[in-house]
Amino acid sequence: MEPRLRSGIWIQALIRRCDGAAVSAYVLRKGDADSGAILLKLNRRAAGCTVLAQARGEAGELVWLRGTGSEPVDEAAADAYIARQAGRDPDLWVLEIDAAAGEALLDGKIL
C-alpha cells in the first residue's frame, strides 16, 4: 500500500507540477485539508471535459475513475456532475486543469 499525502498537500503538488509544465490549474472548490476526496476537471475547451475521481485500487495504489464516462462531455455536464458530488461531500476538493495533455501530469492509472 502506498503512503497517502494529505489532500491539501497533494493539490499543491499537482498545481506546481502543472505550473512547471506551463499548464493552467485552478482550485474550484477547497475541501478538507487532511482527507478530502479529490475531483479533477480536465478541460479541453472545444474538445470537451472529463471529470476524474481519485480512488484506490485493490493494492491501495492511486487510480483515477472517469466520473463523466469514457468520452468527453460538455462543460455544463461536467459542472453538473461536480455539483452533485459536492452536494454529497462537503469536504470535496475540485481542481480544474486547462490542457489537452492534463492526463499526462497525473500519477496513477486512469480507468
Buried (B, 14 or more C-beta within 10 A) or exposed (E): EEEEEEBBEBBEEBBEBBEEEEBEBEBBBBBBEEEBBBBBBBBBEEEBBBBBBBBEEEEEEBBBEBBBEEEBBEBEBBBBBBEEBBEEBEBBBBBBBBBEEBBEBBEBEEE
